């Protein structure tokens, strides 16, 4: 990665439930890192995602372990336990505050899907999020981000290779007895089988 001429380290933060982590997450992190010359991309599995309180979510230790396995061969990627260890629901503003203490004097890019950005006004303390990081809206080729009401300069857009994989589809495939081969990294596939995840 290229060094920031200001001397400030530039990192990306990719939060999510990662239930399970799949190739789409990894492609997103890699291509954003390349597009923005990020020194590091930190995956932050949610402990208790506030937007998914209506459904059962796999134990966070399982989801964290799968992310660790998925990124083990990429020196640019790392994983943080900040959201897993914090009690209560997981909110992006808390993630960024905790990481700011761990990585002071850092230029933080908070990576989100362009669709998620449309509902940004409903997030907890959106102004504090904008003060802590620049948002990176990830889009697919040919996708145009609609007006999301954010001030100019508060976010940037990165178009990445479209990988049509979703965690919900992965869970459904396992329940139906289908393989996740080529949808998740091989170590994650083995972990899911070894622990009997998503069987019911």
C-alpha positions as CSV (number, residue, x, y, z in Angstrom):
1,X,0.0,0.0,0.0
2,X,1.1,3.5,-0.6
3,X,2.0,5.8,2.3
4,X,-0.2,8.8,3.0
5,X,1.9,11.9,2.3
6,X,0.6,13.5,5.4
7,X,2.1,10.7,7.5
8,X,-1.3,9.8,8.9
9,X,-2.1,6.1,8.7
10,X,-5.2,5.4,6.6
11,X,-7.3,2.3,7.6
12,X,-10.6,0.9,6.7
13,X,-13.3,-0.5,9.0
14,X,-15.7,-3.1,7.7
15,X,-18.5,-4.0,10.2
16,X,-21.1,-6.6,9.8
17,X,-22.8,-9.6,11.2
18,X,-20.7,-11.9,9.1
19,X,-23.2,-14.8,9.6
20,X,-21.2,-16.3,7.8
21,X,-18.4,-14.2,6.3
22,X,-18.3,-14.9,2.5
23,X,-16.3,-14.1,-0.6
24,X,-18.4,-10.9,-1.2
25,X,-17.1,-9.4,2.1
26,X,-13.5,-10.3,1.2
27,X,-13.7,-8.9,-2.3
28,X,-15.2,-5.7,-0.9
29,X,-12.4,-5.2,1.6
30,X,-9.6,-6.0,-0.9
31,X,-10.9,-3.7,-3.6
32,X,-11.6,-0.8,-1.3
33,X,-8.1,-1.2,0.2
34,X,-6.6,-1.0,-3.2
35,X,-8.8,1.9,-4.4
36,X,-8.1,4.0,-1.3
37,X,-4.5,2.9,-0.5
38,X,-5.5,1.6,2.9
39,X,-2.8,0.4,5.2
40,X,-5.2,-2.0,6.9
41,X,-8.8,-3.2,6.8
42,X,-10.3,-4.1,10.2
43,X,-13.2,-6.5,10.2
44,X,-15.5,-5.8,13.2
45,X,-18.1,-8.6,13.7
46,X,-21.2,-7.3,15.5
47,X,-21.8,-8.6,19.0
48,X,-25.5,-8.0,19.0
49,X,-26.6,-6.2,15.7
50,X,-29.3,-3.7,16.5
51,X,-30.8,-4.0,13.1
52,X,-31.3,-7.8,13.4
53,X,-32.9,-8.1,16.8
54,X,-35.9,-9.8,15.2
55,X,-34.0,-12.9,14.2
56,X,-31.6,-15.3,15.9
57,X,-28.0,-14.6,15.2
58,X,-25.2,-17.1,15.4
59,X,-23.1,-16.8,18.6
60,X,-20.6,-14.0,18.1
61,X,-17.6,-16.2,19.0
62,X,-18.4,-18.5,16.0
63,X,-18.8,-15.5,13.7
64,X,-15.5,-14.0,14.9
65,X,-13.7,-17.3,14.5
66,X,-15.0,-17.6,10.9
67,X,-13.7,-14.1,10.1
68,X,-10.3,-15.0,11.6
69,X,-10.1,-18.1,9.4
70,X,-11.3,-16.2,6.3
71,X,-8.7,-13.4,6.5
72,X,-5.7,-15.4,7.9
73,X,-3.8,-15.4,4.6
74,X,-4.1,-11.6,3.9
75,X,-1.6,-9.4,5.8
76,X,-3.8,-6.3,5.0
77,X,-6.8,-7.7,6.9
78,X,-7.3,-8.0,10.7
79,X,-10.2,-8.5,13.0
80,X,-11.2,-6.7,16.1
81,X,-13.3,-8.0,19.1
82,X,-14.5,-4.5,20.1
83,X,-18.1,-5.2,19.2
84,X,-18.1,-8.8,20.5
85,X,-16.8,-7.8,23.9
86,X,-19.0,-4.7,24.4
87,X,-22.3,-5.5,26.2
88,X,-25.6,-4.4,24.7
89,X,-26.5,-3.8,21.1
90,X,-23.8,-3.0,18.5
91,X,-23.9,0.5,17.0
92,X,-21.4,1.9,14.5
93,X,-20.7,5.0,16.6
94,X,-19.5,2.8,19.5
95,X,-17.3,0.8,17.1
96,X,-15.6,3.9,15.9
97,X,-15.2,5.4,19.3
98,X,-13.5,2.2,20.6
99,X,-11.2,1.9,17.6
100,X,-10.3,5.6,17.9
101,X,-8.8,4.9,21.3
102,X,-6.8,1.9,19.9
103,X,-5.7,3.7,16.7
104,X,-5.3,7.4,17.5
105,X,-4.2,9.9,14.8
106,X,-5.6,7.6,12.1
107,X,-7.6,8.5,9.0
108,X,-10.5,6.1,9.3
109,X,-12.7,5.0,6.3
110,X,-15.9,3.3,7.4
111,X,-17.0,0.9,4.7
112,X,-20.7,0.4,4.1
113,X,-22.9,-0.9,1.3
114,X,-24.5,1.9,-0.8
115,X,-27.9,0.5,0.1
116,X,-27.2,0.8,3.9
117,X,-26.2,4.4,3.4
118,X,-29.7,5.3,2.3
119,X,-30.9,4.7,5.9
120,X,-27.9,6.5,7.5
121,X,-30.1,9.1,9.2
122,X,-31.7,6.3,11.3
123,X,-28.4,5.2,12.7
124,X,-27.5,6.1,16.3
125,X,-25.6,9.5,16.5
126,X,-25.0,9.9,12.7
127,X,-23.2,13.2,13.3
128,X,-20.7,11.5,15.6
129,X,-20.1,8.9,13.0
130,X,-19.3,11.5,10.4
131,X,-16.9,13.2,12.8
132,X,-15.1,9.9,13.5
133,X,-14.7,8.6,9.9
134,X,-15.3,9.2,6.3
135,X,-17.9,6.9,4.9
136,X,-17.1,4.7,1.9
137,X,-20.2,3.7,0.0
138,X,-19.5,0.4,-1.9
139,X,-21.4,0.0,-5.2
140,X,-21.5,-2.4,-8.1
141,X,-20.6,-1.4,-11.7
142,X,-23.6,0.5,-13.2
143,X,-25.2,1.2,-9.8
144,X,-25.9,4.9,-9.0
145,X,-26.2,6.0,-5.4
146,X,-29.4,7.9,-4.9
147,X,-29.3,11.1,-2.8
148,X,-28.9,10.0,0.8
149,X,-28.9,13.5,2.3
150,X,-25.3,13.4,3.5
151,X,-23.2,16.6,3.3
152,X,-20.7,16.9,0.5
153,X,-17.3,15.4,1.3
154,X,-18.7,13.1,4.1
155,X,-18.5,10.0,1.9
156,X,-16.7,8.6,-1.1
157,X,-17.9,5.9,-3.5
158,X,-15.9,2.9,-4.6
159,X,-17.3,0.6,-7.4
160,X,-16.3,-3.0,-6.8
161,X,-16.7,-6.2,-8.7
162,X,-20.2,-7.5,-8.2
163,X,-20.2,-10.8,-6.2
164,X,-23.8,-12.0,-5.8
165,X,-23.4,-13.8,-2.5
166,X,-25.4,-13.1,0.7
167,X,-25.1,-14.5,4.2
168,X,-28.8,-15.2,4.3
169,X,-28.5,-17.3,1.1
170,X,-25.5,-19.1,2.6
171,X,-27.5,-20.1,5.6
172,X,-30.4,-21.1,3.5
173,X,-28.2,-23.3,1.3
174,X,-26.8,-25.2,4.3
175,X,-30.3,-25.7,5.7
176,X,-31.3,-27.2,2.4
177,X,-28.4,-29.5,2.2
178,X,-26.4,-27.6,-0.5
179,X,-22.7,-26.8,-0.4
180,X,-21.1,-23.4,0.2
181,X,-18.1,-24.4,-1.8
182,X,-16.8,-21.4,-3.8
183,X,-19.1,-19.1,-1.8
184,X,-17.1,-19.0,1.4
185,X,-13.3,-19.6,2.0
186,X,-12.5,-23.3,2.4
187,X,-11.5,-22.9,6.1
188,X,-14.9,-21.3,6.8
189,X,-16.7,-24.1,5.0
190,X,-14.9,-26.6,7.2
191,X,-15.7,-24.7,10.3
192,X,-19.4,-24.6,9.5
193,X,-19.4,-28.3,9.0
194,X,-17.4,-29.1,12.1
195,X,-19.7,-27.0,14.3
196,X,-23.0,-27.9,12.7
197,X,-23.9,-24.3,12.0
198,X,-27.0,-23.3,10.1
199,X,-28.4,-26.8,10.1
200,X,-31.8,-25.7,11.3
